[in-house]
Amino acid sequence: MARAHPLNVLATLDRARTQRYHLAAAAIAGTGFLAGAYNLFAIIFAGRLIGRVYYADETATPGQLPPDAAAALNGAAFCGTFLGQLAFGWLGDRIGRRRAYGWALALMAVFSAASGLSFGREPKAVLATLCLFRFWLGVGVGGSYPLSAAIIAEYANKRTRGAFVAGAHAMQGVGILLGCAVALGVCSVVPEADHVWRAILVAGAAPAALGFYLRTKLPETARYTALVARDPKRAADDMSLVLRTRIQEQEVDVSVGRVDDEWGLFSVQFLKRHGLHLLATSSACFLLSVTYYSQNILQKDLLGKHGWVSPSPAASMGAVQEVARLARAQALIALCGATPGYILSVVLIDVLGRRRLQLAGFVVMTVSLLALAISYDHWTSHPAGFFALYNVTFFFANAGPNATTFVAPAELFPARLRCTCHGVAMAAGKAGAVLGTFGFLSKGADSKYVSGIGARNELFVLAGTNFLGMLMSLFVPETRGASLEVLSKEVVYESIDMFMDSNGE
């Protein structure tokens, strides 16, 4: 039986009042998320312009990318993100969060700039180089998920850890709004459509480069240094500078508190302790992403039906004008649905807890989608009402499971496997995103069907997906207010008094 953890530095971090270094860590982690969201989102505008510039005469709908070109452009980033989540998750547990995060940010900065400089003599060559650069950009974006989560979770105190991790995740919303603002700004000053999409993509290098610089301002997390690198004295020295107080760390035998902690991800011991946790968190991520990304398909159709974006843009407006209009519509969507949801998740996650917030989100999403499916004939003649109710699912997704499925994997697993397990859960989510994006491709803004099944049936399927997500959430334990070492079972307390103190009770 393990004894209470002897490291003063970790106890000090758990009890520390919220101060400037918490904000600095959140800014560093959040900047990576902002950069990733911007770069993944900006392809919406770039794709429209590439279709208008290079494929104007090659598709049935003027100015749209051919289906295979659109699939390649989206698939390259998805594949890269999937690989980056797994690879950088593993790397973060091997060489440290800070160093691996720097590599991920460097990839983002270099290949977001390279994406805007894609070259070739023919349209297919331009698209091929862009897909190559987007793949490596996706690797960097994927790496930011587990590393950002681990950095802020390991720096935060146990009372406000959820809000800080959710806050870093909420920077996705800021990245989307920034993408809309940059698109509008570039469209207002750059007349050439071919230059507009390139400028939008190159601009994505700026937040990634800023994050790369900011990460030099904080040392490696104390939990990695003390528990993985086995250097508690250096961890105490690092945190003494950060906290501006002297942390006395005695020379301890690093084996103290270690009980069978050499087991790995594929061991029986991991399966017994955390197998269900990894299954539940990964499944919830997967099921959420199926709904979350397929929503983008119907939203795109509804924008056309509602007149916010012209269904046949090439016939009615210029390419730059169309993108400016699309940017305004997407900004409105983000401001009405996504952004309030992100804010609410930060406010409530340490009040209601992760589990309740996730369950509530999945329940409301299930009910909303069922209401849309059951009364589908009514909603087809009332697109504004359909869009409003559909936005409810976006709001509760961002207020609940979209945030909590990111937070929980950063808290449940041991320090030496934290990034790896978080990367596995996020990669499962990315697999759900691929299914949600390519499994429900639209046939057009005026079509009554989405993919090979009717739109009504798709809504029933998505409602069932969210119901399954709710069921899997029942197997995710509550993590609010507890030390990471207690949650990951790296520490087993000798007395109930010690356990209650760890939970702040």
C-alpha positions as CSV (number, residue, x, y, z in Angstrom):
1,M,0.0,0.0,0.0
2,A,1.4,3.4,-1.0
3,R,1.8,6.1,1.5
4,A,0.8,9.8,1.1
5,H,2.9,11.5,-1.5
6,P,5.9,13.1,0.2
7,L,6.5,15.9,-2.3
8,N,5.9,19.3,-0.9
9,V,5.9,20.9,-4.4
10,L,2.9,19.0,-5.6
11,A,0.9,19.8,-2.4
12,T,1.9,23.4,-2.7
13,L,0.6,23.5,-6.3
14,D,-2.7,21.9,-5.2
15,R,-3.3,24.5,-2.5
16,A,-1.9,27.6,-4.2
17,R,-4.3,30.5,-4.6
18,T,-5.1,31.5,-8.2
19,Q,-2.4,34.0,-9.3
20,R,-0.5,35.3,-12.3
21,Y,1.3,32.1,-13.2
22,H,-2.0,30.3,-13.6
23,L,-3.0,32.9,-16.1
24,A,0.3,32.6,-17.9
25,A,0.0,28.8,-18.1
26,A,-3.6,29.2,-19.4
27,A,-2.4,31.7,-22.0
28,I,0.4,29.4,-23.2
29,A,-1.9,26.4,-23.5
30,G,-4.8,28.4,-24.9
31,T,-2.7,30.1,-27.6
32,G,-1.9,26.7,-29.1
33,F,-5.6,25.9,-29.2
34,L,-6.4,29.2,-30.7
35,A,-3.9,28.6,-33.4
36,G,-5.1,25.1,-34.1
37,A,-8.8,26.2,-34.3
38,Y,-7.9,29.1,-36.6
39,N,-5.9,26.9,-39.0
40,L,-8.5,24.1,-39.2
41,F,-11.4,26.6,-39.5
42,A,-9.8,28.9,-42.1
43,I,-9.9,26.1,-44.7
44,I,-13.6,26.9,-45.1
45,F,-12.8,30.2,-46.7
46,A,-9.8,28.9,-48.5
47,G,-11.7,26.0,-50.0
48,R,-14.4,28.4,-51.4
49,L,-11.8,30.6,-53.0
50,I,-9.8,27.7,-54.4
51,G,-12.9,26.4,-56.0
52,R,-13.7,29.7,-57.6
53,V,-10.1,30.3,-58.8
54,Y,-9.0,26.8,-60.0
55,Y,-12.2,24.8,-60.6
56,A,-14.7,27.4,-61.9
57,D,-15.5,25.3,-65.0
58,E,-15.1,21.8,-63.6
59,T,-18.1,21.3,-61.3
60,A,-21.8,21.2,-61.7
61,T,-22.2,23.9,-59.1
62,P,-20.0,26.9,-60.3
63,G,-17.1,27.7,-58.0
64,Q,-17.3,24.6,-55.7
65,L,-14.5,22.2,-55.2
66,P,-15.0,18.8,-56.8
67,P,-16.0,16.2,-54.2
68,D,-12.7,14.3,-54.4
69,A,-10.7,17.6,-54.0
70,A,-12.8,18.7,-51.0
71,A,-12.4,15.3,-49.4
72,A,-8.6,15.4,-49.9
73,L,-8.4,18.9,-48.5
74,N,-10.4,18.0,-45.4
75,G,-9.0,14.5,-45.0
76,A,-5.4,15.6,-45.1
77,A,-5.8,17.8,-42.0
78,F,-7.9,15.2,-40.2
79,C,-5.3,12.4,-40.8
80,G,-2.5,14.7,-39.6
81,T,-4.5,15.7,-36.5
82,F,-5.2,12.1,-35.7
83,L,-1.5,11.1,-36.0
84,G,-0.4,14.2,-34.1
85,Q,-2.7,13.4,-31.1
86,L,-1.2,9.9,-30.8
87,A,2.4,10.8,-31.6
88,F,2.7,13.9,-29.5
89,G,0.7,12.4,-26.7
90,W,3.4,9.6,-26.5
91,L,6.2,12.2,-27.0
92,G,4.9,14.4,-24.2
93,D,5.3,11.5,-21.8
94,R,8.8,10.8,-23.0
95,I,10.6,14.1,-23.4
96,G,8.4,16.4,-21.4
97,R,5.3,18.5,-22.1
98,R,7.2,21.8,-22.6
99,R,9.7,20.5,-25.3
100,A,7.1,18.4,-27.2
101,Y,4.7,21.4,-27.1
102,G,7.4,23.6,-28.7
103,W,7.8,21.1,-31.5
104,A,4.0,21.0,-32.1
105,L,3.8,24.8,-32.2
106,A,6.8,25.0,-34.5
107,L,5.0,22.6,-36.9
108,M,1.9,24.7,-36.8
109,A,3.8,27.9,-37.5
110,V,5.9,26.5,-40.4
111,F,3.2,24.7,-42.2
112,S,0.4,27.2,-41.8
113,A,2.7,29.7,-43.5
114,A,3.7,27.0,-46.1
115,S,0.0,26.3,-46.8
116,G,-0.5,29.9,-48.1
117,L,2.5,29.5,-50.3
118,S,1.3,26.3,-52.0
119,F,2.6,26.1,-55.6
120,G,2.1,24.2,-58.8
121,R,1.6,24.8,-62.5
122,E,-1.9,23.2,-62.5
123,P,-4.8,23.3,-60.1
124,K,-4.1,19.7,-59.0
125,A,-0.5,20.4,-58.3
126,V,-1.5,23.4,-56.1
127,L,-4.1,21.3,-54.3
128,A,-1.5,18.5,-53.8
129,T,1.1,20.7,-52.2
130,L,-1.6,22.3,-50.0
131,C,-2.8,18.9,-48.9
132,L,0.8,17.9,-48.0
133,F,1.3,21.1,-46.0
134,R,-2.1,20.7,-44.3
135,F,-1.3,17.2,-43.3
136,W,1.8,18.3,-41.4
137,L,-0.1,21.3,-40.0
138,G,-2.6,18.9,-38.7
139,V,0.1,16.9,-37.0
140,G,1.1,20.0,-35.1
141,V,-2.6,20.9,-34.3
142,G,-3.2,17.4,-33.0
143,G,-0.1,17.6,-30.8
144,S,-1.5,20.7,-29.1
145,Y,-4.5,18.8,-27.7
146,P,-2.8,16.4,-25.2
147,L,0.1,18.8,-24.4
148,S,-2.1,21.9,-23.8
149,A,-4.3,19.8,-21.5
150,A,-1.5,18.3,-19.5
151,I,0.4,21.6,-19.1
152,I,-2.6,23.6,-17.7
153,A,-3.9,20.6,-15.6
154,E,-0.5,20.1,-14.0
155,Y,0.0,23.8,-13.2
156,A,-3.5,24.5,-11.9
157,N,-4.6,24.2,-8.3
158,K,-7.2,21.5,-7.6
159,R,-10.0,24.0,-6.8
160,T,-10.0,25.8,-10.2
161,R,-8.3,23.2,-12.4
162,G,-11.5,22.5,-14.4
163,A,-12.1,26.2,-15.2
164,F,-8.5,26.7,-16.4
165,V,-8.4,23.6,-18.6
166,A,-11.9,24.4,-20.0
167,G,-10.7,28.0,-20.5
168,A,-7.8,26.8,-22.6
169,H,-10.1,24.6,-24.6
170,A,-12.5,27.6,-25.0
171,M,-9.8,29.4,-27.0
172,Q,-11.1,27.3,-29.9
173,G,-14.0,29.7,-30.0
174,V,-11.7,32.7,-30.1
175,G,-9.8,31.0,-32.9
176,I,-13.0,30.7,-34.9
177,L,-13.9,34.3,-34.4
178,L,-10.4,35.3,-35.2
179,G,-10.6,33.4,-38.5
180,C,-13.8,35.3,-39.4
181,A,-12.2,38.6,-38.5
182,V,-9.1,37.9,-40.5
183,A,-11.2,36.8,-43.5
184,L,-13.3,39.9,-43.4
185,G,-10.2,42.1,-43.0
186,V,-8.3,40.5,-45.9
187,C,-11.4,40.6,-48.1
188,S,-11.7,44.3,-47.5
189,V,-8.1,45.2,-48.6
190,V,-7.1,42.4,-51.0
191,P,-8.9,42.3,-54.4
192,E,-7.4,39.2,-55.9
193,A,-9.2,36.0,-54.8
194,D,-6.0,33.9,-55.2
195,H,-4.2,36.2,-52.9
196,V,-7.0,36.3,-50.3
197,W,-7.0,32.6,-49.4
198,R,-3.2,32.6,-49.3
199,A,-3.2,35.6,-46.9
200,I,-5.8,34.0,-44.7
201,L,-3.8,30.7,-44.3
202,V,-0.4,32.5,-43.8
203,A,-1.9,34.5,-41.0
204,G,-2.4,31.3,-39.0
205,A,1.4,31.2,-38.4
206,A,1.2,34.3,-36.1
207,P,-0.7,32.8,-33.1
208,A,1.4,29.6,-33.4
209,A,4.6,31.5,-33.3
210,L,3.3,33.6,-30.4
211,G,2.6,30.3,-28.5
212,F,6.1,29.0,-29.3
213,Y,7.6,32.1,-27.8
214,L,5.3,32.2,-24.7
215,R,6.1,28.6,-23.8
216,T,9.7,29.7,-23.0
217,K,8.3,31.8,-20.1
218,L,7.4,28.8,-17.9
219,P,9.5,25.8,-16.9
220,E,8.5,22.2,-17.3
221,T,5.6,21.2,-15.2
222,A,6.5,20.1,-11.7
223,R,4.5,16.9,-12.0
224,Y,6.5,15.8,-15.0
225,T,9.8,16.7,-13.5
226,A,9.0,15.1,-10.1
227,L,7.0,12.1,-11.0
228,V,8.3,11.2,-14.5
229,A,11.8,12.6,-14.7
230,R,12.2,11.7,-11.0
231,D,13.8,15.0,-10.0
232,P,11.7,16.4,-7.2
233,K,14.4,18.9,-6.1
234,R,14.5,20.5,-9.5
235,A,10.7,20.6,-9.6
236,A,10.7,22.4,-6.2
237,D,13.3,24.9,-7.5
238,D,11.4,25.6,-10.7
239,M,8.1,26.1,-8.8
240,S,9.8,28.3,-6.2
241,L,10.6,30.7,-9.0
242,V,7.1,30.5,-10.5
243,L,5.3,30.9,-7.2
244,R,7.9,33.4,-5.9
245,T,8.2,31.5,-2.6
246,R,10.6,29.0,-1.2
247,I,9.5,25.4,-1.4
248,Q,11.7,23.2,0.8
249,E,11.9,19.8,-0.8
250,Q,13.7,17.2,1.2
251,E,16.0,14.7,-0.5
252,V,13.6,11.8,-0.8
253,D,13.9,8.3,-2.1
254,V,12.0,8.6,-5.4
255,S,10.7,5.1,-4.8
256,V,8.6,6.3,-1.9
257,G,5.0,6.3,-2.9
258,R,5.7,4.1,-5.9
259,V,3.7,0.9,-6.1
260,D,4.0,-1.1,-9.3
261,D,4.2,2.1,-11.2
262,E,6.4,0.7,-14.0
263,W,3.4,-0.8,-15.7
264,G,2.5,0.6,-19.1
265,L,-0.5,1.4,-21.3
266,F,-0.8,-2.2,-22.5
267,S,-0.5,-3.9,-19.1
268,V,-3.0,-5.8,-17.1
269,Q,-2.5,-3.4,-14.3
270,F,-3.5,-0.4,-16.5
271,L,-6.5,-2.3,-17.7
272,K,-7.6,-2.9,-14.1
273,R,-7.0,0.6,-12.9
274,H,-7.8,2.8,-15.9
275,G,-9.1,0.6,-18.7
276,L,-12.7,1.6,-18.1
277,H,-11.8,5.2,-17.8
278,L,-10.0,5.2,-21.2
279,L,-12.9,3.4,-22.8
280,A,-15.4,5.8,-21.4
281,T,-13.6,9.0,-22.2
282,S,-12.6,7.8,-25.7
283,S,-16.1,6.6,-26.5
284,A,-17.7,9.9,-25.3
285,C,-15.2,11.9,-27.5
286,F,-16.0,9.7,-30.5
287,L,-19.8,9.9,-30.1
288,L,-19.7,13.6,-29.5
289,S,-17.6,14.3,-32.5
290,V,-19.9,12.4,-34.8
291,T,-22.7,14.8,-34.0
292,Y,-20.6,17.9,-33.6
293,Y,-19.0,17.7,-37.1
294,S,-22.0,16.4,-39.0
295,Q,-23.8,19.5,-37.7
296,N,-21.5,21.6,-39.8
297,I,-22.9,19.8,-42.9
298,L,-26.5,20.8,-42.1
299,Q,-25.5,24.2,-41.0
300,K,-23.9,24.9,-44.4
301,D,-27.1,23.8,-46.1
302,L,-29.3,25.9,-43.9
303,L,-27.1,29.0,-44.5
304,G,-27.9,28.6,-48.2
305,K,-31.6,28.0,-47.6
306,H,-31.9,30.9,-45.3
307,G,-30.2,33.3,-47.8
308,W,-27.2,34.1,-45.7
309,V,-24.9,32.6,-48.3
310,S,-26.0,32.4,-52.0
311,P,-26.6,28.7,-53.0
312,S,-25.0,29.5,-56.4
313,P,-22.4,32.1,-55.5
314,A,-20.6,32.2,-58.8
315,A,-23.7,33.3,-60.5
316,S,-24.6,36.2,-58.2
317,M,-21.5,37.6,-56.5
318,G,-17.7,37.8,-56.7
319,A,-15.5,35.3,-55.0
320,V,-14.1,37.8,-52.4
321,Q,-17.6,39.1,-51.7
322,E,-18.9,35.6,-51.1
323,V,-16.2,34.8,-48.6
324,A,-16.8,38.1,-46.7
325,R,-20.5,37.1,-46.5
326,L,-19.7,33.6,-45.4
327,A,-17.3,35.0,-42.7
328,R,-20.1,37.2,-41.3
329,A,-22.5,34.3,-41.2
330,Q,-20.0,32.0,-39.5
331,A,-19.2,34.7,-37.0
332,L,-22.9,35.0,-36.2
333,I,-23.1,31.3,-35.6
334,A,-20.1,31.3,-33.3
335,L,-21.4,34.3,-31.3
336,C,-24.9,32.9,-30.9
337,G,-24.1,29.2,-30.2
338,A,-20.5,28.3,-29.7
339,T,-19.1,31.2,-27.7
340,P,-21.8,31.4,-25.0
341,G,-21.5,27.6,-24.6
342,Y,-17.7,27.8,-24.1
343,I,-18.1,30.6,-21.5
344,L,-20.7,28.7,-19.6
345,S,-18.5,25.6,-19.5
346,V,-15.7,27.6,-17.8
347,V,-18.2,29.1,-15.3
348,L,-19.9,25.9,-14.3
349,I,-17.4,23.1,-14.6
350,D,-16.0,23.5,-11.1
351,V,-19.5,24.3,-9.7
352,L,-21.6,21.4,-11.1
353,G,-18.7,19.1,-11.9
354,R,-17.5,17.5,-15.1
355,R,-19.8,14.5,-14.9
356,R,-23.1,16.4,-14.4
357,L,-22.2,18.9,-17.1
358,Q,-21.4,16.2,-19.6
359,L,-24.6,14.3,-18.8
360,A,-26.7,17.4,-19.0
361,G,-25.2,18.3,-22.4
362,F,-25.8,14.9,-23.9
363,V,-29.4,14.8,-22.6
364,V,-30.3,18.2,-24.1
365,M,-28.6,17.4,-27.4
366,T,-30.5,14.1,-27.6
367,V,-33.9,15.8,-26.9
368,S,-33.2,18.7,-29.3
369,L,-32.3,16.3,-32.2
370,L,-35.3,14.1,-31.5
371,A,-37.6,17.2,-31.6
372,L,-36.1,18.1,-35.0
373,A,-36.4,14.6,-36.3
374,I,-40.0,13.9,-35.2
375,S,-41.3,17.2,-36.5
376,Y,-39.0,17.4,-39.5
377,D,-41.8,18.1,-42.0
378,H,-42.8,21.2,-40.1
379,W,-39.2,22.4,-39.8
380,T,-38.5,22.1,-43.5
381,S,-40.9,24.9,-44.1
382,H,-39.5,27.0,-41.2
383,P,-35.8,27.0,-41.7
384,A,-35.2,29.8,-39.2
385,G,-36.8,27.8,-36.5
386,F,-34.9,24.7,-37.5
387,F,-31.7,26.6,-37.4
388,A,-32.4,28.1,-34.0
389,L,-33.3,24.7,-32.5
390,Y,-30.3,23.1,-34.2
391,N,-28.1,25.8,-32.6
392,V,-29.3,24.7,-29.2
393,T,-27.3,21.5,-29.8
394,F,-24.2,23.5,-30.5
395,F,-24.7,25.6,-27.4
396,F,-25.1,22.6,-25.1
397,A,-22.3,20.7,-26.8
398,N,-19.9,23.5,-26.1
399,A,-21.3,24.1,-22.6
400,G,-21.0,20.4,-21.8
401,P,-19.4,17.4,-23.4
402,N,-17.2,19.3,-25.9
403,A,-15.4,20.8,-22.9
404,T,-15.7,18.0,-20.4
405,T,-14.4,15.3,-22.8
406,F,-11.3,17.4,-23.1
407,V,-10.9,18.0,-19.4
408,A,-11.5,14.5,-17.9
409,P,-8.7,12.6,-19.8
410,A,-6.2,15.2,-18.5
411,E,-7.1,14.4,-14.9
412,L,-7.8,10.6,-14.6
413,F,-4.5,9.1,-15.7
414,P,-1.0,8.8,-14.1
415,A,1.5,11.5,-14.9
416,R,3.8,9.2,-17.0
417,L,0.8,8.2,-19.2
418,R,-1.3,11.4,-19.0
419,C,-0.5,12.8,-22.4
420,T,-0.6,9.4,-24.1
421,C,-4.1,8.6,-22.8
422,H,-5.4,12.1,-23.5
423,G,-4.1,11.7,-27.1
424,V,-5.8,8.3,-27.5
425,A,-9.1,9.9,-26.3
426,M,-8.7,12.9,-28.6
427,A,-7.8,10.6,-31.5
428,A,-11.0,8.6,-31.0
429,G,-12.8,12.0,-31.2
430,K,-11.0,12.7,-34.5
431,A,-12.2,9.4,-35.8
432,G,-15.7,10.4,-34.9
433,A,-15.1,13.7,-36.7
434,V,-14.2,11.9,-39.9
435,L,-17.3,9.8,-39.7
436,G,-19.4,12.9,-39.0
437,T,-17.9,14.8,-41.9
438,F,-17.6,12.2,-44.6
439,G,-20.5,9.9,-43.5
440,F,-23.1,12.6,-43.8
441,L,-21.9,14.6,-46.9
442,S,-24.7,16.9,-48.2
443,K,-26.0,16.6,-51.8
444,G,-26.8,20.3,-51.9
445,A,-28.5,23.1,-50.1
446,D,-31.9,22.4,-51.7
447,S,-31.8,18.6,-51.3
448,K,-34.2,16.8,-48.9
449,Y,-31.5,14.3,-48.2
450,V,-28.2,14.3,-46.5
451,S,-25.9,11.4,-47.6
452,G,-27.6,8.1,-48.5
453,I,-30.2,8.4,-45.8
454,G,-32.9,10.9,-45.4
455,A,-32.3,14.0,-43.3
456,R,-34.9,12.9,-40.8
457,N,-33.3,9.6,-40.4
458,E,-29.9,11.3,-40.0
459,L,-31.3,13.3,-37.1
460,F,-32.6,10.1,-35.5
461,V,-29.2,8.6,-35.8
462,L,-27.5,11.6,-34.3
463,A,-30.0,11.6,-31.4
464,G,-29.1,7.9,-30.8
465,T,-25.4,8.8,-30.9
466,N,-25.9,11.4,-28.2
467,F,-27.9,9.0,-26.1
468,L,-25.0,6.5,-26.3
469,G,-22.7,9.3,-25.3
470,M,-24.8,9.9,-22.2
471,L,-24.6,6.3,-21.3
472,M,-20.8,6.2,-21.6
473,S,-20.6,9.3,-19.5
474,L,-22.0,7.3,-16.6
475,F,-18.6,5.5,-16.5
476,V,-16.5,8.7,-16.2
477,P,-15.8,9.4,-12.6
478,E,-16.2,12.9,-11.1
479,T,-12.8,14.7,-10.9
480,R,-13.8,18.0,-9.3
481,G,-11.7,19.3,-6.5
482,A,-9.4,16.2,-6.1
483,S,-5.6,16.1,-6.5
484,L,-4.4,14.6,-9.8
485,E,-2.4,12.0,-7.9
486,V,-5.5,10.8,-6.1
487,L,-7.5,10.7,-9.3
488,S,-4.8,8.7,-11.1
489,K,-4.3,6.4,-8.1
490,E,-0.7,7.3,-7.9
491,V,-1.3,8.1,-4.2
492,V,-3.3,5.9,-1.8
493,Y,-3.8,7.7,1.5
494,E,-3.2,5.9,4.7
495,S,-6.2,7.5,6.5
496,I,-9.5,9.0,5.7
497,D,-8.4,12.3,7.2
498,M,-5.6,12.6,4.7
499,F,-8.0,11.8,1.8
500,M,-10.6,14.4,2.9
501,D,-7.9,17.0,3.2
502,S,-6.7,16.2,-0.3
503,N,-10.2,16.9,-1.6
504,G,-10.4,20.2,0.3
505,E,-13.2,19.0,2.6
